Amino acid sequence: MGLDSDLLIMIRPLIIEENSSLLQRHDGWLVSKMELRVVSLRKYPPIHAWACNLSDGQAHACQPIELSVDQLKELEGMLERYATDPMAMPECPQKYWGPFFGVPPYDPDYPAELAHYMQEAPAIAKKVRKMWEYIEAEKAKPVQPTPGVYKPLVYGVYRASW
């Protein structure tokens, strides 16, 4: 196993009445949250380092990190710059480096790995843009006034595992 991480959109309906016709059900069970996977990242330490710096290391402990639209916009901009500037994304510090994360920065083969990260950055940036645009659009939608039904929480998440 290596560093696997996902950028997700989380949707948590805020419906108080269990018998509401607006509740989604799956095989008779209530759906309390939905995860929309925006991008799966395999061995992509630059975003892991960014998330760890953002969360005081909680991302490295495999804790899901809630991301605001502003943070997602920041990540998008960093990734766009990273395509041509290797200093635009943080290098993953040794304290957040785990076995099987990929080629470490001190390895002689790292320049080729870095070129690969930089090549992938624009495609990831486009997905991050779609992510924050979706979240903004969902937050802007009006909610029909219905007793016991409230606007769902919609937010971004970074989640790592290994």
N, C-alpha and C positions, 0 to 999 in steps of 0.2 A: 504494500500500500504506500501511497505517497500523499502529498498535499492535494486534497480535493476540496474545492470550495464552490459555493454557488452564490450568485446574486439573485435574490428572490423578491417578489412583490407579495406581501402578506395582506390578506383581506380578512378582517374579522367583523362579521355582522354583529350589530348591537341590537338584538331583538329580545325583548323582555318576555313576551308572551309565547310560551312553547307551542301553543296550538295555532300560531299565526300561519296563514297560507303563504306568507313571504319567506318562511324558513326553507332552506334547501335541505333535502333529505337524500341519504344514500343508503339503500338497503334497509330503510326503516330507522336509521340513526340520524341524529341532527348533525349538520355540518357546522362546527364552531369556528373554523377558520379555513381559508384556502391559501395555498402557496402556488404562485405562478413562477416557475423557474425561467428566469430571463437568460442567464448564461451559466453554464457549468465550466469551471476553470480547473484544469488539471495541471498541477505543478506550475503555478503562476505566482511566484513569490512577491513580485512588486505590489500586487493588490493586497496580498496577505500582510505585507509590511505596512502598507497604508492603513489597513483596518486595525492592525495591532497598535500602531501609533495613535490612532483615533480613539481606541478603547482601553488604553493603558494595559495592553496585553491580553484583555479578555477574549479577543478573537483567537488568540493562540491557544487558549484553554477550551476551544471549540464552543464558546458561548455565542449565540446568535447576536449580532450587533445591529441595532436599529439604525437605519440611515435616513436622514432627512433629504428633501429635495435639494437643498443647498449643498449638502455633502455629495450627493450624486452628481450635481453639476460640477462641483470641484473635481471629482474623480474623472468625469468625462473630459474636462479640459486638460487634466494631467495626462491622461491616456493619449489625447490628440497630440500633445507636445512630445510625449515619449516616443512617438513614431520616428522622430528625427533627433531627439535630445535624450540621451540615456540618463541625464541628471534630473529629468522631469518627474520621475517616480522614485520613491525611496528604495534604497537597496535593503534587502531583508537582513537585519542585524543577526549576528550569530546566536543571540539569546532566543530569537524566534525561528531559528533554522532547525529543522528536524531531519531525521534520516529520510531519505527518499523524497526530498523536496525538489530534486533536480540537481543540476550542477551548481555547486556553491561558488560564490564570487572569488574565492582564493584558488580555484582550480584552473589549470592552464586552458581547459576547454570552455571556460566561462564566456569569452567573447562571442563564440558561436551561439551559445545559449541566449545571451543578451540580445543578439541580432534577431533571434527567433521571437523573444518577448516583444521587441520593438515592432516587428513585422505584424504580430497579432493585435497590437494596441488599437489601430483604427477600427477594426471590426468590433472589438469589445466596446470601444467608445460609442459606436453607433447603437449598440444594444443598451448601454447605460442611458443614452439619450432617450430611447424609446421607453425605458423604465421610468425615468422621472417625468416624461411627458404623460405617460399613462396615469401615474399617481396624481399629478396635477389635475388632469381631466376628471378623474374619479372624485377628487375632493371638490371640484367645482360643480358637480352635478347636483341639482336640487333634489330634495327628498320630499315626497308627498307626505303631508301630515297624517300620520296613522297612529292611533294609540298603541303604545308598547313597541314602536319601531323607531329606531334612530339611525342616523347615517353611519355606515360602516367605517371602521378605521382602516385606512389604506396607507401602507408605508413600505419602505425598502428594508432589506435585511442582507447582511453578509454572514455566511455561515461556513465555517471550515470544518474539515474532519480528516482524520488519517488513521 
